[in-house]
Amino acid sequence: MPRSAFHRRHLLALCASAAFLPSVHAQAYPNKPIRVVVPYQAGGATDVIARVFGDKLAARLGQPVVIDNKAGAGGILGTDTVAKAAPDGYTLLVTLSTSILINQFLYTKLPYNPQKELALVSQLAAAPITLAVHPSVPVKTGPELLAYMAAHKGKVSYGSYGIGSHAHLAGAHMSRVQNADMVHVAYKGEAPMLQDLIGGQVQMAYASALGVKPHAETGRLRIVGVTGPRRMSVLPEVPTLLEQGMTDDVYGVVGFIGMAAPAGTPREIVERVAREVQAIGQMEDVRARITSMGFETAANGVRDFEAVYKKDLPIWQKLVQESGARLD
């Protein structure tokens, strides 16, 4: 064999084997502080969970993890910041499913494409919610509520914590399927919505477990069920809506708090961070903190998170389209 041919084959073999080795970036990662952008104000649930994971991640990676609250435009500003950041593993995002999943169907002008500009890392926590009614509504179960709203067409109102929110989309679906012609009342946040629900200005609403539980314990509200495939840790006695025979996708799907990176971030780095997050999610103190906030621990791997995203995407797309909600 000619010497040049031998050298060429040898070089190709070396290149092929190198393809299976971790990149230089991954081997050196991390060697400086990591910024985690939270596209909401400090003190909220997403921020708290980001800080819980951030503190543990810093200890495991040996570099500071800095939480950067970049609130604005319902999570869009901070999410876009990460989508446009350098894909080197030193800028990460912790956010709600709204900003990386639902908003692409809700907004006519979204500055980023989450499916093209973000790489999923891990689903930190699942976010099931409760379905609650004012005590004046004579129902105790989900099916009874469906029958009640159908029998009182146009006379039942439901609240939500914003147009396009989980509470809005789920309520709109119920109204459409039951031909109930319910009135939707959108509030700027959950707190004012719950105040009006307690006061009887609206008759039903989907809301967080932490927001509803204290009022249910005093009889000011009644919980008829929870969303998701399993009962909530903070409300183990309350059956899921699925358990009650309400099998539409809207009753099984839940929101989430997830971690993402800019698209193009080396896969080895994404997988490394995901492994660390999975380990953190198994820590007892972390699990206790998450469940105490009304969430369920997820902390899955990249492929599992991608599978959840792929499964949930058409459900949220359909719910937004059914509701007719659109935002600029």
Backbone hydrogen bonds in HBPLUS format (Angstrom, degrees):
<---DONOR---> <-ACCEPTOR-->    atom                        ^
c    i                          cat <-CA-CA->   ^        H-A-AA   ^      H-
h    n   atom  resd res      DA  || num        DHA   H-A  angle D-A-AA Bond
n    s   type  num  typ     dist DA aas  dist angle  dist       angle   num
A0006-PHE N   A0002-PRO O   3.09 MM   4  6.43 157.6  2.14 153.1 159.4     1
A0007-HIS N   A0003-ARG O   3.04 MM   4  6.31 163.4  2.07 152.2 156.1     2
A0008-ARG N   A0004-SER O   2.97 MM   4  6.14 152.9  2.04 142.8 150.6     3
A0009-ARG N   A0005-ALA O   2.96 MM   4  6.21 162.6  1.99 152.1 155.9     4
A0010-HIS N   A0006-PHE O   2.90 MM   4  6.09 159.0  1.94 151.4 157.9     5
A0011-LEU N   A0007-HIS O   2.91 MM   4  6.08 155.7  1.97 146.7 152.7     6
A0012-LEU N   A0008-ARG O   3.00 MM   4  6.27 158.7  2.05 148.6 154.2     7
A0013-ALA N   A0009-ARG O   2.97 MM   4  6.19 153.8  2.04 146.7 153.7     8
A0014-LEU N   A0010-HIS O   3.04 MM   4  6.32 153.6  2.12 144.7 151.4     9
A0015-CYS N   A0011-LEU O   2.99 MM   4  6.28 158.5  2.04 150.3 155.9    10
A0016-ALA N   A0012-LEU O   2.93 MM   4  6.13 157.1  1.98 147.4 153.8    11
A0017-SER N   A0013-ALA O   3.02 MM   4  6.25 160.1  2.06 148.6 153.3    12
A0018-ALA N   A0014-LEU O   2.97 MM   4  6.13 147.8  2.08 143.2 152.6    13
A0019-ALA N   A0015-CYS O   3.21 MM   4  6.45 132.2  2.45 139.8 150.6    14
A0019-ALA N   A0016-ALA O   3.22 MM   3  5.36 138.1  2.41  97.2 108.2    15
A0020-PHE N   A0017-SER O   3.14 MM   3  5.66 153.9  2.21 110.3 117.4    16
A0021-LEU N   A0018-ALA O   3.00 MM   3  5.15 158.9  2.05 106.5 113.4    17
A0027-GLN N   A0023-SER O   2.98 MM   4  6.30 157.9  2.03 151.7 157.9    18
A0028-ALA N   A0024-VAL O   3.11 MM   4  6.29 152.6  2.19 148.1 154.0    19
A0029-TYR N   A0025-HIS O   3.05 MM   4  6.00 119.8  2.43 137.8 153.0    20
A0029-TYR N   A0026-ALA O   3.26 MM   3  5.02 143.6  2.40  93.3 103.7    21
A0034-ILE N   A0064-PRO O   2.91 MM  30  6.34 162.2  1.94 160.4 163.3    22
A0066-VAL N   A0034-ILE O   2.80 MM  32  6.15 156.7  1.85 162.2 169.4    23
A0035-ARG N   A0090-TYR O   2.93 MM  55  5.92 175.2  1.94 140.0 139.7    24
A0092-LEU N   A0035-ARG O   2.81 MM  57  6.21 161.8  1.84 160.7 166.9    25
A0036-VAL N   A0066-VAL O   2.81 MM  30  5.98 170.5  1.82 156.5 158.4    26
A0068-ASP N   A0036-VAL O   2.83 MM  32  5.91 168.2  1.84 147.8 149.1    27
A0037-VAL N   A0092-LEU O   2.76 MM  55  6.10 163.2  1.78 161.0 155.0    28
A0094-VAL N   A0037-VAL O   3.03 MM  57  6.29 161.3  2.06 158.7 158.6    29
A0038-VAL N   A0068-ASP O   2.95 MM  30  6.00 161.0  1.99 134.8 139.5    30
A0070-LYS N   A0038-VAL O   2.91 MM  32  6.05 153.2  1.98 140.8 149.7    31
A0048-VAL N   A0044-GLY O   2.94 MM   4  6.20 160.5  1.98 156.1 161.9    32
A0049-ILE N   A0045-ALA O   3.00 MM   4  6.21 168.5  2.02 154.5 156.9    33
A0050-ALA N   A0046-THR O   2.95 MM   4  6.09 153.8  2.02 143.6 151.6    34
A0051-ARG N   A0047-ASP O   2.97 MM   4  6.23 152.0  2.05 147.7 154.7    35
A0052-VAL N   A0048-VAL O   2.95 MM   4  6.24 150.9  2.04 148.2 156.7    36
A0053-PHE N   A0049-ILE O   3.05 MM   4  6.28 170.8  2.06 154.7 155.6    37
A0054-GLY N   A0050-ALA O   2.74 MM   4  5.76 148.5  1.84 140.0 150.9    38
A0055-ASP N   A0051-ARG O   2.97 MM   4  5.95 163.3  2.00 145.1 147.3    39
A0057-LEU N   A0053-PHE O   2.80 MM   4  5.90 155.1  1.86 151.0 159.2    40
A0058-ALA N   A0054-GLY O   2.95 MM   4  6.08 155.7  2.01 148.2 153.5    41
A0059-ALA N   A0055-ASP O   3.34 MM   4  6.61 156.8  2.40 141.3 146.4    42
A0060-ARG N   A0056-LYS O   3.07 MM   4  6.34 152.6  2.15 147.0 154.5    43
A0061-LEU N   A0057-LEU O   2.85 MM   4  5.95 152.8  1.93 152.9 159.8    44
A0062-GLY N   A0058-ALA O   2.86 MM   4  5.62 133.0  2.08 140.1 150.1    45
A0075-GLY N   A0072-GLY O   3.22 MM   3  5.76 136.1  2.42 111.9 121.6    46
A0077-LEU N   A0072-GLY O   3.30 MM   5  5.38 164.2  2.33 140.6 142.0    47
A0076-ILE N   A0073-ALA O   3.18 MM   3  5.30 164.9  2.20 108.5 112.6    48
A0079-THR N   A0075-GLY O   3.29 MM   4  6.25 156.8  2.34 141.6 148.4    49
A0080-ASP N   A0076-ILE O   2.89 MM   4  5.97 159.1  1.93 153.1 158.4    50
A0081-THR N   A0077-LEU O   3.08 MM   4  6.33 145.9  2.20 141.6 151.3    51
A0082-VAL N   A0078-GLY O   3.25 MM   4  6.61 152.2  2.33 146.9 151.7    52
A0083-ALA N   A0079-THR O   2.98 MM   4  6.25 159.9  2.02 148.5 154.9    53
A0084-LYS N   A0080-ASP O   3.02 MM   4  6.18 141.0  2.18 145.3 153.5    54
A0085-ALA N   A0082-VAL O   3.07 MM   3  4.92 158.0  2.12 102.6 109.6    55
A0088-ASP N   A0086-ALA O   2.91 MM   2  5.64 137.2  2.10 103.9  92.0    56
A0093-LEU N   A0260-ALA O   2.80 MM 167  5.05 155.4  1.86 155.1 154.6    57
A0260-ALA N   A0093-LEU O   2.88 MM 167  5.05 149.8  1.98 135.5 144.5    58
A0095-THR N   A0258-GLY O   2.96 MM 163  5.60 157.3  2.01 157.1 162.6    59
A0258-GLY N   A0095-THR O   2.83 MM 163  5.60 154.1  1.89 165.4 168.3    60
A0097-SER N   A0256-PHE O   2.83 MM 159  5.22 128.5  2.10 156.1 156.3    61
A0101-LEU N   A0097-SER O   2.79 MM   4  5.33 128.8  2.05 152.6 158.6    62
A0102-ILE N   A0097-SER O   3.32 MM   5  6.65 151.8  2.40 134.6 142.8    63
A0103-ASN N   A0098-THR O   2.82 MM   5  5.73 158.9  1.87 167.5 165.8    64
A0105-PHE N   A0102-ILE O   2.99 MM   3  5.79 158.8  2.03 126.3 132.2    65
A0107-TYR N   A0103-ASN O   2.97 MM   4  5.73 172.5  1.97 153.8 152.6    66
A0327-LEU N   A0106-LEU O   2.88 MM 221  5.98 156.3  1.93 149.7 151.0    67
A0108-THR N   A0327-LEU O   2.84 MM 219  6.23 154.9  1.91 164.2 172.7    68
A0116-LYS N   A0113-ASN O   3.01 MM   3  5.44 144.0  2.14 112.8 123.2    69
A0117-GLU N   A0113-ASN O   2.75 MM   4  5.63 156.2  1.81 169.8 177.8    70
A0263-ALA N   A0117-GLU O   2.98 MM 146  4.80 161.7  2.01 110.9 108.7    71
A0119-ALA N   A0261-ALA O   2.66 MM 142  5.07 166.2  1.68 154.5 157.2    72
A0261-ALA N   A0119-ALA O   2.80 MM 142  5.07 153.0  1.87 143.4 152.7    73
A0121-VAL N   A0259-MET O   2.88 MM 138  5.34 155.8  1.94 151.3 145.2    74
A0122-SER N   A0259-MET O   3.28 MM 137  5.21 154.6  2.35 125.7 131.9    75
A0259-MET N   A0122-SER O   2.70 MM 137  5.21 162.5  1.73 161.9 168.0    76
A0299-ALA N   A0123-GLN O   2.56 MM 176  5.25 113.8  1.99 138.2 154.7    77
A0124-LEU N   A0257-ILE O   2.81 MM 133  5.64 119.7  2.18 138.0 155.8    78
A0298-ALA N   A0124-LEU O   3.12 MM 174  5.23 161.4  2.16 130.1 124.3    79
A0299-ALA N   A0124-LEU O   3.27 MM 175  4.28 141.0  2.43  90.9 102.0    80
A0125-ALA N   A0257-ILE O   3.15 MM 132  5.20 159.3  2.19 144.0 147.6    81
A0257-ILE N   A0125-ALA O   2.86 MM 132  5.20 158.6  1.91 150.0 154.8    82
A0126-ALA N   A0296-GLU O   2.75 MM 170  5.06 159.5  1.80 153.8 158.1    83
A0296-GLU N   A0126-ALA O   3.00 MM 170  5.06 162.0  2.03 144.1 147.4    84
A0127-ALA N   A0255-GLY O   2.77 MM 128  4.91 158.7  1.82 139.9 133.2    85
A0227-THR N   A0129-ILE O   2.89 MM  98  5.61 162.6  1.92 164.5 170.4    86
A0130-THR N   A0207-ALA O   2.75 MM  77  5.37 160.0  1.79 170.2 165.6    87
A0207-ALA N   A0130-THR O   2.96 MM  77  5.37 151.0  2.05 137.5 146.8    88
A0131-LEU N   A0225-GLY O   2.87 MM  94  5.48 153.6  1.94 160.9 155.5    89
A0224-VAL N   A0131-LEU O   2.89 MM  93  5.85 161.6  1.93 166.6 172.2    90
A0132-ALA N   A0205-ALA O   2.91 MM  73  5.56 172.7  1.92 164.5 162.3    91
A0205-ALA N   A0132-ALA O   2.97 MM  73  5.56 152.2  2.05 156.4 159.8    92
A0133-VAL N   A0222-ARG O   2.81 MM  89  5.34 156.8  1.86 151.9 159.5    93
A0222-ARG N   A0133-VAL O   2.97 MM  89  5.34 156.4  2.03 156.8 161.1    94
A0134-HIS N   A0203-GLN O   2.93 MM  69  5.28 152.3  2.00 143.3 144.8    95
A0137-VAL N   A0134-HIS O   2.91 MM   3  5.78 169.3  1.92 131.7 135.2    96
A0139-VAL N   A0137-VAL O   2.82 MM   2  5.79 140.2  1.98 107.8  96.0    97
A0145-LEU N   A0141-THR O   3.08 MM   4  6.34 146.1  2.20 141.6 150.9    98
A0145-LEU N   A0142-GLY O   2.99 MM   3  5.07 119.6  2.37  98.4 114.0    99
A0146-LEU N   A0142-GLY O   2.97 MM   4  6.35 155.2  2.04 155.3 162.4   100
A0147-ALA N   A0143-PRO O   3.05 MM   4  6.31 161.4  2.08 148.9 153.2   101
A0148-TYR N   A0144-GLU O   2.93 MM   4  6.11 151.0  2.01 141.7 150.2   102
A0149-MET N   A0145-LEU O   2.95 MM   4  6.19 166.0  1.97 157.7 159.4   103
A0150-ALA N   A0146-LEU O   3.12 MM   4  6.28 153.4  2.20 144.4 151.8   104
A0151-ALA N   A0147-ALA O   2.99 MM   4  6.15 148.6  2.09 143.1 151.5   105
A0152-HIS N   A0148-TYR O   3.03 MM   4  6.18 125.0  2.34 141.0 155.1   106
A0155-LYS N   A0152-HIS O   2.98 MM   3  5.47 161.0  2.02 138.7 138.8   107
A0154-GLY N   A0180-ALA O   2.76 MM  26  6.10 158.1  1.80 164.9 158.1   108
A0183-VAL N   A0156-VAL O   3.02 MM  27  6.46 155.0  2.09 142.7 149.8   109
A0203-GLN N   A0157-SER O   2.98 MM  46  5.62 146.3  2.09 133.3 141.4   110
A0158-TYR N   A0183-VAL O   2.84 MM  25  6.24 158.6  1.88 164.4 168.9   111
A0185-VAL N   A0158-TYR O   2.93 MM  27  6.16 159.1  1.97 160.4 162.5   112
A0159-GLY N   A0204-MET O   3.02 MM  45  6.56 150.7  2.11 155.2 162.4   113
A0160-SER N   A0185-VAL O   3.04 MM  25  6.38 135.3  2.25 157.8 154.5   114
A0187-TYR N   A0160-SER O   2.92 MM  27  6.04 154.2  1.99 143.8 151.9   115
A0165-SER N   A0162-GLY O   3.11 MM   3  5.40 158.3  2.16 130.1 129.6   116
A0168-HIS N   A0165-SER O   3.09 MM   3  5.14 117.4  2.50  96.8 111.7   117
A0169-LEU N   A0165-SER O   2.93 MM   4  6.21 172.7  1.93 164.9 165.0   118
A0170-ALA N   A0166-HIS O   2.93 MM   4  5.97 166.6  1.95 154.8 158.5   119
A0171-GLY N   A0167-ALA O   3.15 MM   4  6.05 158.1  2.20 136.1 142.7   120
A0172-ALA N   A0168-HIS O   2.87 MM   4  6.02 160.3  1.91 154.1 159.8   121
A0173-HIS N   A0169-LEU O   3.07 MM   4  6.21 150.2  2.16 139.0 146.7   122
A0174-MET N   A0170-ALA O   3.08 MM   4  6.37 161.9  2.12 148.9 153.0   123
A0175-SER N   A0171-GLY O   3.00 MM   4  6.22 162.4  2.03 150.5 155.3   124
A0176-ARG N   A0172-ALA O   2.97 MM   4  6.15 157.6  2.02 146.1 152.0   125
A0177-VAL N   A0173-HIS O   2.93 MM   4  6.10 177.2  1.93 161.4 161.9   126
A0178-GLN N   A0174-MET O   3.03 MM   4  6.05 159.8  2.07 149.1 154.6   127
A0180-ALA N   A0175-SER O   2.88 MM   5  4.85 153.1  1.95 141.8 147.7   128
A0179-ASN N   A0176-ARG O   3.12 MM   3  4.96 151.3  2.21  97.9 106.6   129
A0194-LEU N   A0190-GLU O   2.88 MM   4  6.13 159.2  1.92 162.2 167.4   130
A0195-GLN N   A0191-ALA O   3.10 MM   4  6.36 153.4  2.17 148.8 156.3   131
A0196-ASP N   A0192-PRO O   3.18 MM   4  6.42 157.2  2.24 144.8 149.3   132
A0197-LEU N   A0193-MET O   2.94 MM   4  6.21 144.5  2.06 144.1 155.2   133
A0198-ILE N   A0194-LEU O   2.84 MM   4  6.02 162.0  1.87 152.4 156.3   134
A0199-GLY N   A0195-GLN O   2.97 MM   4  6.13 147.0  2.08 137.3 147.1   135
A0200-GLY N   A0196-ASP O   2.96 MM   4  5.99 111.4  2.45 130.7 145.3   136
A0201-GLN N   A0196-ASP O   2.85 MM   5  5.08 134.3  2.06 152.9 156.4   137
A0200-GLY N   A0197-LEU O   3.20 MM   3  5.10 150.9  2.28  96.0 104.8   138
A0212-VAL N   A0208-SER O   3.08 MM   4  6.28 150.8  2.17 147.4 154.9   139
A0213-LYS N   A0209-ALA O   2.80 MM   4  5.58 167.1  1.81 155.1 159.4   140
A0215-HIS N   A0212-VAL O   3.00 MM   3  5.55 123.1  2.33 117.6 131.6   141
A0216-ALA N   A0212-VAL O   2.95 MM   4  6.14 146.1  2.07 153.4 162.5   142
A0216-ALA N   A0213-LYS O   3.12 MM   3  5.02 122.6  2.47  95.3 110.3   143
A0217-GLU N   A0213-LYS O   2.98 MM   4  6.18 152.4  2.06 155.5 162.3   144
A0220-ARG N   A0215-HIS O   2.84 MM   5  5.14 131.5  2.08 163.3 162.4   145
A0221-LEU N   A0215-HIS O   3.21 MM   6  5.51 138.7  2.39 118.2 114.3   146
A0219-GLY N   A0216-ALA O   3.18 MM   3  5.01 156.4  2.24  97.4 104.5   147
A0226-VAL N   A0239-PRO O   3.29 MM  13  6.57 137.0  2.48 130.9 139.9   148
A0241-LEU N   A0226-VAL O   2.88 MM  15  5.74 150.3  1.96 156.5 153.3   149
A0228-GLY N   A0251-TYR O   2.91 MM  23  6.26 151.7  1.99 137.0 146.2   150
A0235-LEU N   A0232-MET O   3.05 MM   3  5.13 146.8  2.16 101.7 112.0   151
A0238-VAL N   A0235-LEU O   3.07 MM   3  5.62 162.4  2.10 119.4 124.8   152
A0244-GLN N   A0241-LEU O   3.11 MM   3  5.02 128.0  2.39  91.6 105.5   153
A0246-MET N   A0241-LEU O   3.05 MM   5  5.47 156.5  2.10 155.6 149.4   154
A0245-GLY N   A0242-LEU O   2.98 MM   3  5.27 159.5  2.02 114.7 116.4   155
A0251-TYR N   A0248-ASP O   3.02 MM   3  5.83 153.4  2.10 124.2 130.3   156
A0252-GLY N   A0249-ASP O   2.99 MM   3  5.31 144.2  2.12 109.0 119.6   157
A0253-VAL N   A0249-ASP O   3.01 MM   4  6.13 151.4  2.09 165.2 173.3   158
A0265-THR N   A0262-PRO O   3.17 MM   3  5.97 147.7  2.28 142.3 143.3   159
A0269-ILE N   A0266-PRO O   2.93 MM   3  5.42 127.1  2.21 110.3 123.4   160
A0270-VAL N   A0266-PRO O   3.10 MM   4  6.48 162.0  2.13 155.2 160.6   161
A0271-GLU N   A0267-ARG O   2.83 MM   4  6.01 164.6  1.85 154.0 158.1   162
A0272-ARG N   A0268-GLU O   2.93 MM   4  6.03 147.5  2.04 135.3 144.7   163
A0273-VAL N   A0269-ILE O   2.95 MM   4  6.21 169.8  1.96 158.9 159.5   164
A0274-ALA N   A0270-VAL O   2.98 MM   4  6.14 159.9  2.02 145.9 152.3   165
A0275-ARG N   A0271-GLU O   2.93 MM   4  6.13 153.9  2.00 146.8 153.0   166
A0276-GLU N   A0272-ARG O   3.12 MM   4  6.44 159.0  2.17 150.3 155.5   167
A0277-VAL N   A0273-VAL O   2.89 MM   4  6.16 159.7  1.94 154.0 160.0   168
A0278-GLN N   A0274-ALA O   2.88 MM   4  6.10 155.8  1.94 148.8 155.3   169
A0279-ALA N   A0275-ARG O   3.07 MM   4  6.34 157.8  2.12 146.9 152.1   170
A0280-ILE N   A0276-GLU O   2.93 MM   4  6.22 156.7  1.98 149.5 156.3   171
A0281-GLY N   A0277-VAL O   2.85 MM   4  6.06 156.2  1.91 150.6 157.1   172
A0282-GLN N   A0279-ALA O   3.19 MM   3  5.37 148.6  2.30 100.7 109.8   173
A0283-MET N   A0280-ILE O   3.02 MM   3  5.44 161.9  2.05 114.5 120.3   174
A0286-VAL N   A0283-MET O   3.13 MM   3  5.34 120.9  2.50 101.1 115.5   175
A0287-ARG N   A0283-MET O   2.94 MM   4  6.22 167.0  1.96 162.0 165.7   176
A0288-ALA N   A0284-GLU O   2.91 MM   4  6.04 159.3  1.96 148.9 154.9   177
A0289-ARG N   A0285-ASP O   3.07 MM   4  6.18 152.3  2.15 135.9 143.1   178
A0290-ILE N   A0286-VAL O   3.00 MM   4  6.25 162.2  2.03 153.8 158.1   179
A0291-THR N   A0287-ARG O   3.01 MM   4  6.19 171.0  2.02 154.3 156.5   180
A0292-SER N   A0288-ALA O   2.97 MM   4  5.98 147.4  2.08 140.7 149.9   181
A0293-MET N   A0290-ILE O   3.13 MM   3  5.36 145.1  2.26 101.8 111.8   182
A0295-PHE N   A0290-ILE O   3.24 MM   5  5.58 156.9  2.30 149.0 144.8   183
A0294-GLY N   A0291-THR O   3.01 MM   3  5.14 163.6  2.04 108.7 112.6   184
A0305-PHE N   A0301-GLY O   2.92 MM   4  6.09 159.7  1.96 153.6 159.5   185
A0306-GLU N   A0302-VAL O   2.87 MM   4  6.11 160.8  1.90 154.0 159.8   186
A0307-ALA N   A0303-ARG O   2.94 MM   4  6.14 147.1  2.05 141.0 149.7   187
A0308-VAL N   A0304-ASP O   2.97 MM   4  6.28 156.4  2.02 148.9 154.7   188
A0309-TYR N   A0305-PHE O   2.93 MM   4  6.16 167.3  1.94 155.7 159.1   189
A0310-LYS N   A0306-GLU O   2.95 MM   4  6.10 160.5  1.99 144.9 150.3   190
A0311-LYS N   A0307-ALA O   2.96 MM   4  6.11 153.2  2.03 145.6 152.8   191
A0312-ASP N   A0308-VAL O   2.89 MM   4  6.05 160.9  1.93 155.3 160.3   192
A0313-LEU N   A0309-TYR O   2.93 MM   4  5.86 148.7  2.03 149.2 156.5   193
A0315-ILE N   A0312-ASP O   3.01 MM   3  5.29 124.8  2.32 106.8 121.9   194
A0316-TRP N   A0312-ASP O   3.07 MM   4  6.39 163.9  2.10 167.1 171.1   195
A0317-GLN N   A0313-LEU O   2.98 MM   4  6.13 161.6  2.01 155.1 161.1   196
A0318-LYS N   A0314-PRO O   3.03 MM   4  6.02 158.2  2.08 136.5 141.8   197
A0319-LEU N   A0315-ILE O   2.98 MM   4  6.23 157.4  2.03 148.0 154.6   198
A0320-VAL N   A0316-TRP O   2.94 MM   4  6.11 161.7  1.97 153.0 156.8   199
A0321-GLN N   A0317-GLN O   3.06 MM   4  6.25 164.3  2.09 147.4 152.0   200
A0322-GLU N   A0318-LYS O   2.83 MM   4  6.02 160.2  1.87 151.6 157.2   201
A0323-SER N   A0319-LEU O   3.02 MM   4  6.14 152.1  2.10 142.8 149.9   202
A0324-GLY N   A0320-VAL O   3.14 MM   4  6.31 135.4  2.35 143.7 154.8   203
A0324-GLY N   A0321-GLN O   3.27 MM   3  5.26 134.6  2.49  95.6 107.4   204
